[in-house]
Amino acid sequence: MTHRVEKRLIVHCGVQKTASTAFHHFVQRNRDVLGAHVTILTPEKGTPTRELGRLCALFSLGRCTEGDLAAALDAVRAKVEAVKTTCIVSHENIPGAMPGRSGVVELFPRLDAIFEIFEDRLGDLVPDYAFYTRQQDAWKVSVHNQAVKSDHYTETLETFLADTASCDSWAALQKRVEGFVGAERVHFLALEDEADRQRPGSQLLRLAGVPEDVIAEMSVTKSRSNESLNAGSLEFLRLVNRLDLPRTARTAVAKLIQGNPSLFVNERGAL
């Protein structure tokens, strides 16, 4: 049976380390099942969504202009307007760079400025904004792991936790977003409330109006994406980051570490 819903725009803002990548893989492999109900613009290579996420992160770090980000949003808007179904624009970097990247220790300190541009370019489409959250202590551990892997972070977990100890709670972040766009357009979804981890993002799909029977028939995800490094691998890569190697050399070493985690485990389970 075909179900159709009124066209809406939902901006899925991540955040990082809340299974956004797993969600992208899940919906990409189920496009045919979802096609009558929702169009999901994921950050595949060469897409406007990928560029949008890249520029949101750079804008939050002061490394691109408002005009650059506005132009990226205009390109995404053209994609949204070309589809007839409800549309989800999904990128984990939309709120800005995560803690651990380039000295960031607060919870998305330039999110208000980013959303001001979103509302300016998309406001007449009346977008909803959806965030996934995760128990914050566990989230910070995962964010530190990712920062070492992808952002050349050089400090220990203990230092990272100390530096981010005063960052906002998820409730405070939600209040900030609601204060800017209105509570009726803001949705915070807990990762812990996902009933089936093989169907990541199911709460978001329900928010978009995808029926339960359609979600149930989707081909499930059987492997996890972007796994954290084990303790030995993480510590080795953190020390490599401190060497300030040329980018190509650091990338080669990082690939070796991430591709061979067993090399960094001893009989006690870690280096």
Secondary structure, DSSP 8 states (H G I E B T S, - for coil): --------EEEE---TTSSHHHHHHHHHTTHHHHTTTEEEE---TT-HHHHHHHHHHHHHTT-S-HHHHHHHHHHHHHHHHT-SSEEEEE-TTTT---TTSTT--SS-TTHHHHHHHHHHHHGGG--EEEEEE--HHHHHHHHHHHHHHHS---S-HHHHHHHTTTS--HHHHHHHHHHHH-GGGEEEEEGGG-S-TTSTTHHHHHHTT--HHHHHHS----S-SS----HHHHHHHHHHHTT---HHHHHHHHHHHHH-GGGG--TTS--
